[in-house]
Each structure stands twice: as structure tokens, then as C-alpha cells.
């Protein structure tokens, strides 16, 4: 599950918003929940002035990265598939 940064007035130390979050899931429900949580965190940072879009990249069957990207327009979420699947022999 992604780690959240403390709210500015929570009395806890305030860390900068993460740039990359990793989501690892073993089933569709936990994947969707993890991606939703990660996107919410990065979207909140973008609304607070970061002004970057969000890029979701599939790395394997169960590993995804969610990152704030200057290459993605603010207010946009793009998906990318970098999973190198083995091909069946011919």
C-alpha cells in the first residue's frame, strides 16, 4: 500500500509529496484500491501546486508504479505498459 505524507498541521513531520509510488497487488480488487489510493495522493500534491500529470506504468503482472510526471499535462492520467511478457516458442 502506498505511504501517505502527513498533513501540514497534523503535528507530525511533513515530508514532500512522493514522486513515485509502487503498487503491488495479487488480485483485481487490491490492485484497483492501491492504484486509486496512489493516484489520490499524487493528485492532491498536484492540486497543491506541483502541477504535474500522473503516469501509471505496469511493470509486471502485480507491480505498478504511479508517478508525478512533467511529461504528462496537469490534470491528465496516462497509462503505460512496460511488462516484458515471455513469448511462446513458434
PyMOL Python script that loads the backbone (N, CA, C, O; Angstrom):
from pymol import cmd

cmd.read_pdbstr("""\
ATOM      1  N   UNK A   1       0.835  -1.178   0.000  1.00  0.00           N
ATOM      2  CA  UNK A   1       0.000   0.000   0.000  1.00  0.00           C
ATOM      3  C   UNK A   1       0.881   1.243   0.000  1.00  0.00           C
ATOM      4  O   UNK A   1       1.873   1.264   0.728  1.00  0.00           O
ATOM      5  N   UNK A   2       0.581   2.254  -0.758  1.00  0.00           N
ATOM      6  CA  UNK A   2       1.379   3.480  -0.761  1.00  0.00           C
ATOM      7  C   UNK A   2       1.395   4.142   0.624  1.00  0.00           C
ATOM      8  O   UNK A   2       0.460   3.981   1.409  1.00  0.00           O
ATOM      9  N   UNK A   3       2.452   4.876   0.905  1.00  0.00           N
ATOM     10  CA  UNK A   3       2.604   5.584   2.180  1.00  0.00           C
ATOM     11  C   UNK A   3       2.144   7.025   1.984  1.00  0.00           C
ATOM     12  O   UNK A   3       2.515   7.670   1.003  1.00  0.00           O
ATOM     13  N   UNK A   4       1.349   7.522   2.903  1.00  0.00           N
ATOM     14  CA  UNK A   4       0.861   8.895   2.788  1.00  0.00           C
ATOM     15  C   UNK A   4       1.766   9.842   3.556  1.00  0.00           C
ATOM     16  O   UNK A   4       2.353   9.460   4.568  1.00  0.00           O
ATOM     17  N   UNK A   5       1.881  11.072   3.082  1.00  0.00           N
ATOM     18  CA  UNK A   5       2.617  12.118   3.793  1.00  0.00           C
ATOM     19  C   UNK A   5       1.693  12.732   4.831  1.00  0.00           C
ATOM     20  O   UNK A   5       0.476  12.771   4.647  1.00  0.00           O
ATOM     21  N   UNK A   6       2.271  13.207   5.913  1.00  0.00           N
ATOM     22  CA  UNK A   6       1.468  13.816   6.981  1.00  0.00           C
ATOM     23  C   UNK A   6       0.861  15.124   6.504  1.00  0.00           C
ATOM     24  O   UNK A   6       1.460  15.843   5.704  1.00  0.00           O
ATOM     25  N   UNK A   7      -0.326  15.426   6.996  1.00  0.00           N
ATOM     26  CA  UNK A   7      -0.966  16.706   6.691  1.00  0.00           C
ATOM     27  C   UNK A   7      -0.158  17.822   7.337  1.00  0.00           C
ATOM     28  O   UNK A   7       0.422  17.608   8.401  1.00  0.00           O
ATOM     29  N   UNK A   8      -0.098  19.018   6.725  1.00  0.00           N
ATOM     30  CA  UNK A   8       0.755  20.091   7.230  1.00  0.00           C
ATOM     31  C   UNK A   8       0.531  20.462   8.686  1.00  0.00           C
ATOM     32  O   UNK A   8       1.503  20.796   9.364  1.00  0.00           O
ATOM     33  N   UNK A   9      -0.671  20.424   9.201  1.00  0.00           N
ATOM     34  CA  UNK A   9      -0.940  20.840  10.575  1.00  0.00           C
ATOM     35  C   UNK A   9      -1.266  19.665  11.493  1.00  0.00           C
ATOM     36  O   UNK A   9      -1.949  19.842  12.502  1.00  0.00           O
ATOM     37  N   UNK A  10      -0.789  18.473  11.158  1.00  0.00           N
ATOM     38  CA  UNK A  10      -1.147  17.293  11.934  1.00  0.00           C
ATOM     39  C   UNK A  10      -0.299  17.126  13.192  1.00  0.00           C
ATOM     40  O   UNK A  10      -0.595  16.266  14.023  1.00  0.00           O
ATOM     41  N   UNK A  11       0.759  17.939  13.347  1.00  0.00           N
ATOM     42  CA  UNK A  11       1.652  17.757  14.482  1.00  0.00           C
ATOM     43  C   UNK A  11       2.748  16.750  14.175  1.00  0.00           C
ATOM     44  O   UNK A  11       3.675  16.586  14.969  1.00  0.00           O
ATOM     45  N   UNK A  12       2.657  16.077  13.040  1.00  0.00           N
ATOM     46  CA  UNK A  12       3.677  15.128  12.614  1.00  0.00           C
ATOM     47  C   UNK A  12       4.613  15.825  11.640  1.00  0.00           C
ATOM     48  O   UNK A  12       4.248  16.849  11.062  1.00  0.00           O
ATOM     49  N   UNK A  13       5.819  15.285  11.448  1.00  0.00           N
ATOM     50  CA  UNK A  13       6.719  15.896  10.462  1.00  0.00           C
ATOM     51  C   UNK A  13       6.064  15.889   9.086  1.00  0.00           C
ATOM     52  O   UNK A  13       5.313  14.970   8.757  1.00  0.00           O
ATOM     53  N   UNK A  14       6.347  16.910   8.285  1.00  0.00           N
ATOM     54  CA  UNK A  14       5.783  16.999   6.941  1.00  0.00           C
ATOM     55  C   UNK A  14       6.865  16.642   5.931  1.00  0.00           C
ATOM     56  O   UNK A  14       7.912  17.288   5.877  1.00  0.00           O
ATOM     57  N   UNK A  15       6.611  15.622   5.141  1.00  0.00           N
ATOM     58  CA  UNK A  15       7.533  15.220   4.100  1.00  0.00           C
ATOM     59  C   UNK A  15       7.026  15.737   2.767  1.00  0.00           C
ATOM     60  O   UNK A  15       5.822  15.928   2.594  1.00  0.00           O
ATOM     61  N   UNK A  16       7.936  15.967   1.815  1.00  0.00           N
ATOM     62  CA  UNK A  16       7.468  16.371   0.488  1.00  0.00           C
ATOM     63  C   UNK A  16       6.643  15.248  -0.134  1.00  0.00           C
ATOM     64  O   UNK A  16       6.810  14.076   0.206  1.00  0.00           O
ATOM     65  N   UNK A  17       5.767  15.618  -1.036  1.00  0.00           N
ATOM     66  CA  UNK A  17       4.931  14.619  -1.705  1.00  0.00           C
ATOM     67  C   UNK A  17       5.825  13.640  -2.456  1.00  0.00           C
ATOM     68  O   UNK A  17       6.825  14.050  -3.045  1.00  0.00           O
ATOM     69  N   UNK A  18       5.486  12.369  -2.444  1.00  0.00           N
ATOM     70  CA  UNK A  18       6.290  11.388  -3.180  1.00  0.00           C
ATOM     71  C   UNK A  18       6.165  11.635  -4.682  1.00  0.00           C
ATOM     72  O   UNK A  18       5.137  12.120  -5.155  1.00  0.00           O
ATOM     73  N   UNK A  19       7.209  11.302  -5.419  1.00  0.00           N
ATOM     74  CA  UNK A  19       7.146  11.422  -6.867  1.00  0.00           C
ATOM     75  C   UNK A  19       6.769  10.105  -7.511  1.00  0.00           C
ATOM     76  O   UNK A  19       6.154  10.086  -8.577  1.00  0.00           O
ATOM     77  N   UNK A  20       7.138   8.988  -6.864  1.00  0.00           N
ATOM     78  CA  UNK A  20       6.808   7.663  -7.399  1.00  0.00           C
ATOM     79  C   UNK A  20       6.282   6.800  -6.263  1.00  0.00           C
ATOM     80  O   UNK A  20       6.889   6.718  -5.195  1.00  0.00           O
ATOM     81  N   UNK A  21       5.158   6.166  -6.503  1.00  0.00           N
ATOM     82  CA  UNK A  21       4.593   5.203  -5.559  1.00  0.00           C
ATOM     83  C   UNK A  21       4.524   3.847  -6.247  1.00  0.00           C
ATOM     84  O   UNK A  21       4.265   3.762  -7.447  1.00  0.00           O
ATOM     85  N   UNK A  22       4.756   2.796  -5.483  1.00  0.00           N
ATOM     86  CA  UNK A  22       4.700   1.443  -6.015  1.00  0.00           C
ATOM     87  C   UNK A  22       3.451   0.756  -5.493  1.00  0.00           C
ATOM     88  O   UNK A  22       3.134   0.838  -4.306  1.00  0.00           O
ATOM     89  N   UNK A  23       2.751   0.084  -6.380  1.00  0.00           N
ATOM     90  CA  UNK A  23       1.557  -0.656  -6.005  1.00  0.00           C
ATOM     91  C   UNK A  23       1.802  -2.112  -6.373  1.00  0.00           C
ATOM     92  O   UNK A  23       2.073  -2.435  -7.530  1.00  0.00           O
ATOM     93  N   UNK A  24       1.702  -2.995  -5.368  1.00  0.00           N
ATOM     94  CA  UNK A  24       1.845  -4.430  -5.580  1.00  0.00           C
ATOM     95  C   UNK A  24       0.534  -5.066  -5.170  1.00  0.00           C
ATOM     96  O   UNK A  24       0.044  -4.838  -4.065  1.00  0.00           O
ATOM     97  N   UNK A  25      -0.036  -5.868  -6.065  1.00  0.00           N
ATOM     98  CA  UNK A  25      -1.344  -6.461  -5.778  1.00  0.00           C
ATOM     99  C   UNK A  25      -1.408  -7.881  -6.323  1.00  0.00           C
ATOM    100  O   UNK A  25      -0.783  -8.204  -7.333  1.00  0.00           O
ATOM    101  N   UNK A  26      -2.163  -8.707  -5.647  1.00  0.00           N
ATOM    102  CA  UNK A  26      -2.316 -10.094  -6.071  1.00  0.00           C
ATOM    103  C   UNK A  26      -3.680 -10.388  -6.681  1.00  0.00           C
ATOM    104  O   UNK A  26      -3.894 -11.464  -7.239  1.00  0.00           O
ATOM    105  N   UNK A  27      -4.600  -9.436  -6.577  1.00  0.00           N
ATOM    106  CA  UNK A  27      -5.928  -9.640  -7.173  1.00  0.00           C
ATOM    107  C   UNK A  27      -6.453  -8.306  -7.687  1.00  0.00           C
ATOM    108  O   UNK A  27      -5.912  -7.249  -7.364  1.00  0.00           O
ATOM    109  N   UNK A  28      -7.505  -8.363  -8.486  1.00  0.00           N
ATOM    110  CA  UNK A  28      -8.042  -7.165  -9.147  1.00  0.00           C
ATOM    111  C   UNK A  28      -8.517  -6.117  -8.144  1.00  0.00           C
ATOM    112  O   UNK A  28      -8.312  -4.923  -8.358  1.00  0.00           O
ATOM    113  N   UNK A  29      -9.142  -6.544  -7.067  1.00  0.00           N
ATOM    114  CA  UNK A  29      -9.667  -5.583  -6.086  1.00  0.00           C
ATOM    115  C   UNK A  29      -8.551  -4.823  -5.380  1.00  0.00           C
ATOM    116  O   UNK A  29      -8.620  -3.601  -5.251  1.00  0.00           O
ATOM    117  N   UNK A  30      -7.517  -5.541  -4.920  1.00  0.00           N
ATOM    118  CA  UNK A  30      -6.422  -4.847  -4.237  1.00  0.00           C
ATOM    119  C   UNK A  30      -5.637  -3.984  -5.217  1.00  0.00           C
ATOM    120  O   UNK A  30      -5.104  -2.945  -4.830  1.00  0.00           O
ATOM    121  N   UNK A  31      -5.558  -4.396  -6.472  1.00  0.00           N
ATOM    122  CA  UNK A  31      -4.898  -3.570  -7.481  1.00  0.00           C
ATOM    123  C   UNK A  31      -5.656  -2.264  -7.676  1.00  0.00           C
ATOM    124  O   UNK A  31      -5.057  -1.189  -7.649  1.00  0.00           O
ATOM    125  N   UNK A  32      -6.953  -2.345  -7.871  1.00  0.00           N
ATOM    126  CA  UNK A  32      -7.746  -1.139  -8.092  1.00  0.00           C
ATOM    127  C   UNK A  32      -7.682  -0.210  -6.884  1.00  0.00           C
ATOM    128  O   UNK A  32      -7.536   1.002  -7.038  1.00  0.00           O
ATOM    129  N   UNK A  33      -7.790  -0.777  -5.682  1.00  0.00           N
ATOM    130  CA  UNK A  33      -7.714   0.043  -4.465  1.00  0.00           C
ATOM    131  C   UNK A  33      -6.341   0.710  -4.326  1.00  0.00           C
ATOM    132  O   UNK A  33      -6.259   1.889  -3.980  1.00  0.00           O
ATOM    133  N   UNK A  34      -5.266  -0.037  -4.594  1.00  0.00           N
ATOM    134  CA  UNK A  34      -3.920   0.514  -4.493  1.00  0.00           C
ATOM    135  C   UNK A  34      -3.675   1.614  -5.509  1.00  0.00           C
ATOM    136  O   UNK A  34      -3.092   2.646  -5.178  1.00  0.00           O
ATOM    137  N   UNK A  35      -4.120   1.403  -6.756  1.00  0.00           N
ATOM    138  CA  UNK A  35      -3.957   2.428  -7.789  1.00  0.00           C
ATOM    139  C   UNK A  35      -4.775   3.669  -7.450  1.00  0.00           C
ATOM    140  O   UNK A  35      -4.295   4.792  -7.606  1.00  0.00           O
ATOM    141  N   UNK A  36      -5.999   3.474  -6.991  1.00  0.00           N
ATOM    142  CA  UNK A  36      -6.846   4.610  -6.606  1.00  0.00           C
ATOM    143  C   UNK A  36      -6.189   5.436  -5.498  1.00  0.00           C
ATOM    144  O   UNK A  36      -6.162   6.665  -5.567  1.00  0.00           O
ATOM    145  N   UNK A  37      -5.658   4.751  -4.469  1.00  0.00           N
ATOM    146  CA  UNK A  37      -5.000   5.447  -3.353  1.00  0.00           C
ATOM    147  C   UNK A  37      -3.781   6.231  -3.834  1.00  0.00           C
ATOM    148  O   UNK A  37      -3.593   7.386  -3.452  1.00  0.00           O
ATOM    149  N   UNK A  38      -2.953   5.602  -4.674  1.00  0.00           N
ATOM    150  CA  UNK A  38      -1.740   6.253  -5.168  1.00  0.00           C
ATOM    151  C   UNK A  38      -2.083   7.473  -6.027  1.00  0.00           C
ATOM    152  O   UNK A  38      -1.465   8.527  -5.879  1.00  0.00           O
ATOM    153  N   UNK A  39      -3.049   7.336  -6.909  1.00  0.00           N
ATOM    154  CA  UNK A  39      -3.450   8.461  -7.759  1.00  0.00           C
ATOM    155  C   UNK A  39      -3.989   9.600  -6.905  1.00  0.00           C
ATOM    156  O   UNK A  39      -3.687  10.763  -7.170  1.00  0.00           O
ATOM    157  N   UNK A  40      -4.785   9.285  -5.880  1.00  0.00           N
ATOM    158  CA  UNK A  40      -5.328  10.327  -4.984  1.00  0.00           C
ATOM    159  C   UNK A  40      -4.204  11.111  -4.316  1.00  0.00           C
ATOM    160  O   UNK A  40      -4.263  12.338  -4.237  1.00  0.00           O
ATOM    161  N   UNK A  41      -3.179  10.405  -3.834  1.00  0.00           N
ATOM    162  CA  UNK A  41      -2.059  11.069  -3.169  1.00  0.00           C
ATOM    163  C   UNK A  41      -1.335  12.012  -4.120  1.00  0.00           C
ATOM    164  O   UNK A  41      -1.046  13.153  -3.762  1.00  0.00           O
ATOM    165  N   UNK A  42      -1.044  11.546  -5.320  1.00  0.00           N
ATOM    166  CA  UNK A  42      -0.314  12.376  -6.274  1.00  0.00           C
ATOM    167  C   UNK A  42      -1.185  13.511  -6.805  1.00  0.00           C
ATOM    168  O   UNK A  42      -0.687  14.608  -7.062  1.00  0.00           O
ATOM    169  N   UNK A  43      -2.469  13.255  -6.968  1.00  0.00           N
ATOM    170  CA  UNK A  43      -3.385  14.303  -7.424  1.00  0.00           C
ATOM    171  C   UNK A  43      -3.467  15.427  -6.381  1.00  0.00           C
ATOM    172  O   UNK A  43      -3.510  16.604  -6.739  1.00  0.00           O
ATOM    173  N   UNK A  44      -3.488  15.065  -5.104  1.00  0.00           N
ATOM    174  CA  UNK A  44      -3.534  16.075  -4.039  1.00  0.00           C
ATOM    175  C   UNK A  44      -2.279  16.944  -4.082  1.00  0.00           C
ATOM    176  O   UNK A  44      -2.363  18.157  -3.895  1.00  0.00           O
ATOM    177  N   UNK A  45      -1.123  16.340  -4.326  1.00  0.00           N
ATOM    178  CA  UNK A  45       0.121  17.111  -4.429  1.00  0.00           C
ATOM    179  C   UNK A  45       0.074  18.031  -5.643  1.00  0.00           C
ATOM    180  O   UNK A  45       0.538  19.169  -5.577  1.00  0.00           O
ATOM    181  N   UNK A  46      -0.481  17.550  -6.746  1.00  0.00           N
ATOM    182  CA  UNK A  46      -0.570  18.364  -7.964  1.00  0.00           C
ATOM    183  C   UNK A  46      -1.498  19.554  -7.747  1.00  0.00           C
ATOM    184  O   UNK A  46      -1.217  20.653  -8.225  1.00  0.00           O
ATOM    185  N   UNK A  47      -2.586  19.347  -7.041  1.00  0.00           N
ATOM    186  CA  UNK A  47      -3.534  20.427  -6.789  1.00  0.00           C
ATOM    187  C   UNK A  47      -2.947  21.469  -5.838  1.00  0.00           C
ATOM    188  O   UNK A  47      -3.356  22.630  -5.840  1.00  0.00           O
ATOM    189  N   UNK A  48      -1.986  21.036  -5.030  1.00  0.00           N
ATOM    190  CA  UNK A  48      -1.356  21.951  -4.074  1.00  0.00           C
ATOM    191  C   UNK A  48      -0.244  22.767  -4.715  1.00  0.00           C
ATOM    192  O   UNK A  48       0.450  23.512  -4.024  1.00  0.00           O
ATOM    193  N   UNK A  49      -0.065  22.639  -6.017  1.00  0.00           N
ATOM    194  CA  UNK A  49       0.916  23.484  -6.691  1.00  0.00           C
ATOM    195  C   UNK A  49       1.971  22.746  -7.483  1.00  0.00           C
ATOM    196  O   UNK A  49       2.753  23.385  -8.187  1.00  0.00           O
ATOM    197  N   UNK A  50       2.027  21.437  -7.400  1.00  0.00           N
ATOM    198  CA  UNK A  50       3.052  20.672  -8.097  1.00  0.00           C
ATOM    199  C   UNK A  50       2.838  20.710  -9.620  1.00  0.00           C
ATOM    200  O   UNK A  50       3.804  20.698 -10.383  1.00  0.00           O
ATOM    201  N   UNK A  51       1.588  20.754 -10.051  1.00  0.00           N
ATOM    202  CA  UNK A  51       1.183  20.933 -11.447  1.00  0.00           C
ATOM    203  C   UNK A  51       1.781  19.920 -12.418  1.00  0.00           C
ATOM    204  O   UNK A  51       2.194  20.283 -13.519  1.00  0.00           O
ATOM    205  N   UNK A  52       1.827  18.664 -12.018  1.00  0.00           N
ATOM    206  CA  UNK A  52       2.273  17.600 -12.919  1.00  0.00           C
ATOM    207  C   UNK A  52       1.127  16.635 -13.147  1.00  0.00           C
ATOM    208  O   UNK A  52       0.212  16.526 -12.331  1.00  0.00           O
ATOM    209  N   UNK A  53       1.191  15.938 -14.267  1.00  0.00           N
ATOM    210  CA  UNK A  53       0.223  14.892 -14.541  1.00  0.00           C
ATOM    211  C   UNK A  53       0.664  13.593 -13.884  1.00  0.00           C
ATOM    212  O   UNK A  53       1.701  13.541 -13.222  1.00  0.00           O
ATOM    213  N   UNK A  54      -0.131  12.546 -14.072  1.00  0.00           N
ATOM    214  CA  UNK A  54       0.134  11.261 -13.427  1.00  0.00           C
ATOM    215  C   UNK A  54       0.339  10.198 -14.489  1.00  0.00           C
ATOM    216  O   UNK A  54      -0.435  10.099 -15.441  1.00  0.00           O
ATOM    217  N   UNK A  55       1.390   9.402 -14.321  1.00  0.00           N
ATOM    218  CA  UNK A  55       1.699   8.303 -15.220  1.00  0.00           C
ATOM    219  C   UNK A  55       1.666   6.997 -14.443  1.00  0.00           C
ATOM    220  O   UNK A  55       2.399   6.825 -13.469  1.00  0.00           O
ATOM    221  N   UNK A  56       0.805   6.071 -14.883  1.00  0.00           N
ATOM    222  CA  UNK A  56       0.713   4.739 -14.274  1.00  0.00           C
ATOM    223  C   UNK A  56       1.397   3.769 -15.221  1.00  0.00           C
ATOM    224  O   UNK A  56       1.031   3.682 -16.393  1.00  0.00           O
ATOM    225  N   UNK A  57       2.402   3.030 -14.718  1.00  0.00           N
ATOM    226  CA  UNK A  57       3.145   2.094 -15.549  1.00  0.00           C
ATOM    227  C   UNK A  57       3.046   0.692 -14.986  1.00  0.00           C
ATOM    228  O   UNK A  57       3.346   0.457 -13.815  1.00  0.00           O
ATOM    229  N   UNK A  58       2.618  -0.247 -15.836  1.00  0.00           N
ATOM    230  CA  UNK A  58       2.589  -1.659 -15.440  1.00  0.00           C
ATOM    231  C   UNK A  58       3.986  -2.224 -15.656  1.00  0.00           C
ATOM    232  O   UNK A  58       4.516  -2.179 -16.766  1.00  0.00           O
ATOM    233  N   UNK A  59       4.584  -2.760 -14.584  1.00  0.00           N
ATOM    234  CA  UNK A  59       5.935  -3.321 -14.642  1.00  0.00           C
ATOM    235  C   UNK A  59       5.932  -4.843 -14.735  1.00  0.00           C
ATOM    236  O   UNK A  59       6.838  -5.437 -15.319  1.00  0.00           O
ATOM    237  N   UNK A  60       4.913  -5.470 -14.159  1.00  0.00           N
ATOM    238  CA  UNK A  60       4.764  -6.931 -14.193  1.00  0.00           C
ATOM    239  C   UNK A  60       3.298  -7.244 -13.930  1.00  0.00           C
ATOM    240  O   UNK A  60       2.459  -6.345 -13.870  1.00  0.00           O
ATOM    241  N   UNK A  61       3.003  -8.520 -13.775  1.00  0.00           N
ATOM    242  CA  UNK A  61       1.619  -8.916 -13.518  1.00  0.00           C
ATOM    243  C   UNK A  61       1.052  -8.222 -12.280  1.00  0.00           C
ATOM    244  O   UNK A  61      -0.130  -7.881 -12.244  1.00  0.00           O
ATOM    245  N   UNK A  62       1.896  -8.014 -11.263  1.00  0.00           N
ATOM    246  CA  UNK A  62       1.387  -7.486  -9.995  1.00  0.00           C
ATOM    247  C   UNK A  62       2.060  -6.193  -9.527  1.00  0.00           C
ATOM    248  O   UNK A  62       1.715  -5.689  -8.458  1.00  0.00           O
ATOM    249  N   UNK A  63       3.002  -5.644 -10.284  1.00  0.00           N
ATOM    250  CA  UNK A  63       3.718  -4.432  -9.873  1.00  0.00           C
ATOM    251  C   UNK A  63       3.420  -3.277 -10.826  1.00  0.00           C
ATOM    252  O   UNK A  63       3.571  -3.396 -12.041  1.00  0.00           O
ATOM    253  N   UNK A  64       2.997  -2.161 -10.245  1.00  0.00           N
ATOM    254  CA  UNK A  64       2.718  -0.942 -10.995  1.00  0.00           C
ATOM    255  C   UNK A  64       3.429   0.209 -10.300  1.00  0.00           C
ATOM    256  O   UNK A  64       3.570   0.204  -9.077  1.00  0.00           O
ATOM    257  N   UNK A  65       3.877   1.197 -11.070  1.00  0.00           N
ATOM    258  CA  UNK A  65       4.364   2.437 -10.484  1.00  0.00           C
ATOM    259  C   UNK A  65       3.386   3.542 -10.874  1.00  0.00           C
ATOM    260  O   UNK A  65       2.830   3.551 -11.972  1.00  0.00           O
ATOM    261  N   UNK A  66       3.197   4.464  -9.949  1.00  0.00           N
ATOM    262  CA  UNK A  66       2.336   5.620 -10.168  1.00  0.00           C
ATOM    263  C   UNK A  66       3.217   6.820  -9.848  1.00  0.00           C
ATOM    264  O   UNK A  66       3.709   6.953  -8.727  1.00  0.00           O
ATOM    265  N   UNK A  67       3.416   7.701 -10.840  1.00  0.00           N
ATOM    266  CA  UNK A  67       4.354   8.799 -10.629  1.00  0.00           C
ATOM    267  C   UNK A  67       3.821  10.132 -11.127  1.00  0.00           C
ATOM    268  O   UNK A  67       3.032  10.204 -12.069  1.00  0.00           O
ATOM    269  N   UNK A  68       4.280  11.186 -10.462  1.00  0.00           N
ATOM    270  CA  UNK A  68       4.023  12.546 -10.914  1.00  0.00           C
ATOM    271  C   UNK A  68       5.034  12.812 -12.016  1.00  0.00           C
ATOM    272  O   UNK A  68       6.238  12.664 -11.806  1.00  0.00           O
ATOM    273  N   UNK A  69       4.551  13.206 -13.197  1.00  0.00           N
ATOM    274  CA  UNK A  69       5.434  13.363 -14.354  1.00  0.00           C
ATOM    275  C   UNK A  69       5.243  14.718 -15.023  1.00  0.00           C
ATOM    276  O   UNK A  69       4.122  15.136 -15.309  1.00  0.00           O
ATOM    277  N   UNK A  70       6.352  15.387 -15.264  1.00  0.00           N
ATOM    278  CA  UNK A  70       6.305  16.652 -16.000  1.00  0.00           C
ATOM    279  C   UNK A  70       5.986  16.402 -17.478  1.00  0.00           C
ATOM    280  O   UNK A  70       5.599  17.330 -18.188  1.00  0.00           O
ATOM    281  N   UNK A  71       6.144  15.172 -17.943  1.00  0.00           N
ATOM    282  CA  UNK A  71       5.852  14.821 -19.337  1.00  0.00           C
ATOM    283  C   UNK A  71       4.359  14.605 -19.585  1.00  0.00           C
ATOM    284  O   UNK A  71       3.927  14.469 -20.730  1.00  0.00           O
ATOM    285  N   UNK A  72       3.584  14.574 -18.517  1.00  0.00           N
ATOM    286  CA  UNK A  72       2.132  14.394 -18.631  1.00  0.00           C
ATOM    287  C   UNK A  72       1.477  15.716 -18.238  1.00  0.00           C
ATOM    288  O   UNK A  72       1.781  16.263 -17.178  1.00  0.00           O
ATOM    289  N   UNK A  73       0.582  16.235 -19.078  1.00  0.00           N
ATOM    290  CA  UNK A  73      -0.058  17.515 -18.757  1.00  0.00           C
ATOM    291  C   UNK A  73      -0.830  17.451 -17.437  1.00  0.00           C
ATOM    292  O   UNK A  73      -1.430  16.430 -17.099  1.00  0.00           O
ATOM    293  N   UNK A  74      -0.800  18.556 -16.708  1.00  0.00           N
ATOM    294  CA  UNK A  74      -1.546  18.665 -15.450  1.00  0.00           C
ATOM    295  C   UNK A  74      -3.012  18.319 -15.697  1.00  0.00           C
ATOM    296  O   UNK A  74      -3.603  18.750 -16.687  1.00  0.00           O
ATOM    297  N   UNK A  75      -3.584  17.546 -14.797  1.00  0.00           N
ATOM    298  CA  UNK A  75      -4.987  17.156 -14.910  1.00  0.00           C
ATOM    299  C   UNK A  75      -5.203  15.900 -15.736  1.00  0.00           C
ATOM    300  O   UNK A  75      -6.340  15.469 -15.927  1.00  0.00           O
ATOM    301  N   UNK A  76      -4.107  15.304 -16.231  1.00  0.00           N
ATOM    302  CA  UNK A  76      -4.205  14.122 -17.088  1.00  0.00           C
ATOM    303  C   UNK A  76      -3.563  12.931 -16.394  1.00  0.00           C
ATOM    304  O   UNK A  76      -2.553  13.080 -15.706  1.00  0.00           O
ATOM    305  N   UNK A  77      -4.147  11.752 -16.573  1.00  0.00           N
ATOM    306  CA  UNK A  77      -3.554  10.500 -16.112  1.00  0.00           C
ATOM    307  C   UNK A  77      -3.361   9.611 -17.330  1.00  0.00           C
ATOM    308  O   UNK A  77      -4.316   9.334 -18.055  1.00  0.00           O
ATOM    309  N   UNK A  78      -2.129   9.161 -17.559  1.00  0.00           N
ATOM    310  CA  UNK A  78      -1.822   8.273 -18.674  1.00  0.00           C
ATOM    311  C   UNK A  78      -1.384   6.917 -18.150  1.00  0.00           C
ATOM    312  O   UNK A  78      -0.863   6.800 -17.040  1.00  0.00           O
ATOM    313  N   UNK A  79      -1.604   5.897 -18.965  1.00  0.00           N
ATOM    314  CA  UNK A  79      -1.188   4.541 -18.620  1.00  0.00           C
ATOM    315  C   UNK A  79      -0.127   4.075 -19.608  1.00  0.00           C
ATOM    316  O   UNK A  79      -0.163   4.420 -20.789  1.00  0.00           O
ATOM    317  N   UNK A  80       0.822   3.281 -19.102  1.00  0.00           N
ATOM    318  CA  UNK A  80       1.924   2.779 -19.895  1.00  0.00           C
ATOM    319  C   UNK A  80       2.134   1.313 -19.514  1.00  0.00           C
ATOM    320  O   UNK A  80       1.996   0.959 -18.344  1.00  0.00           O
ATOM    321  N   UNK A  81       2.462   0.466 -20.474  1.00  0.00           N
ATOM    322  CA  UNK A  81       2.692  -0.953 -20.196  1.00  0.00           C
ATOM    323  C   UNK A  81       4.139  -1.294 -20.510  1.00  0.00           C
ATOM    324  O   UNK A  81       4.528  -1.317 -21.678  1.00  0.00           O
ATOM    325  N   UNK A  82       4.935  -1.555 -19.496  1.00  0.00           N
ATOM    326  CA  UNK A  82       6.349  -1.915 -19.656  1.00  0.00           C
ATOM    327  C   UNK A  82       6.620  -3.355 -19.227  1.00  0.00           C
ATOM    328  O   UNK A  82       7.769  -3.723 -18.984  1.00  0.00           O
ATOM    329  N   UNK A  83       5.579  -4.162 -19.135  1.00  0.00           N
ATOM    330  CA  UNK A  83       5.726  -5.555 -18.725  1.00  0.00           C
ATOM    331  C   UNK A  83       6.239  -6.345 -19.914  1.00  0.00           C
ATOM    332  O   UNK A  83       5.567  -6.429 -20.942  1.00  0.00           O
ATOM    333  N   UNK A  84       7.418  -6.923 -19.783  1.00  0.00           N
ATOM    334  CA  UNK A  84       8.015  -7.723 -20.856  1.00  0.00           C
ATOM    335  C   UNK A  84       7.566  -9.171 -20.681  1.00  0.00           C
ATOM    336  O   UNK A  84       8.150  -9.927 -19.905  1.00  0.00           O
ATOM    337  N   UNK A  85       6.535  -9.537 -21.406  1.00  0.00           N
ATOM    338  CA  UNK A  85       5.985 -10.884 -21.320  1.00  0.00           C
ATOM    339  C   UNK A  85       6.819 -11.830 -22.168  1.00  0.00           C
ATOM    340  O   UNK A  85       7.309 -11.459 -23.235  1.00  0.00           O
ATOM    341  N   UNK A  86       6.968 -13.016 -21.698  1.00  0.00           N
ATOM    342  CA  UNK A  86       7.666 -14.034 -22.469  1.00  0.00           C
ATOM    343  C   UNK A  86       6.762 -14.473 -23.615  1.00  0.00           C
ATOM    344  O   UNK A  86       5.562 -14.668 -23.424  1.00  0.00           O
ATOM    345  N   UNK A  87       7.330 -14.625 -24.787  1.00  0.00           N
ATOM    346  CA  UNK A  87       6.540 -15.085 -25.922  1.00  0.00           C
ATOM    347  C   UNK A  87       6.650 -16.590 -26.042  1.00  0.00           C
ATOM    348  O   UNK A  87       7.682 -17.180 -25.721  1.00  0.00           O
ATOM    349  N   UNK A  88       5.582 -17.198 -26.504  1.00  0.00           N
ATOM    350  CA  UNK A  88       5.575 -18.648 -26.680  1.00  0.00           C
ATOM    351  C   UNK A  88       6.455 -19.004 -27.875  1.00  0.00           C
ATOM    352  O   UNK A  88       6.460 -18.292 -28.879  1.00  0.00           O
ATOM    353  N   UNK A  89       7.203 -20.109 -27.768  1.00  0.00           N
ATOM    354  CA  UNK A  89       8.056 -20.529 -28.899  1.00  0.00           C
ATOM    355  C   UNK A  89       7.193 -20.858 -30.120  1.00  0.00           C
ATOM    356  O   UNK A  89       6.082 -21.370 -29.981  1.00  0.00           O
ATOM    357  N   UNK A  90       7.701 -20.567 -31.298  1.00  0.00           N
ATOM    358  CA  UNK A  90       6.952 -20.833 -32.530  1.00  0.00           C
ATOM    359  C   UNK A  90       7.144 -22.244 -33.000  1.00  0.00           C
ATOM    360  O   UNK A  90       6.584 -22.636 -34.023  1.00  0.00           O
TER     361      UNK A  90
END
""", "prot")
cmd.dss("prot")
cmd.show_as("cartoon", "prot")
cmd.util.cbc("prot")
cmd.orient("prot")
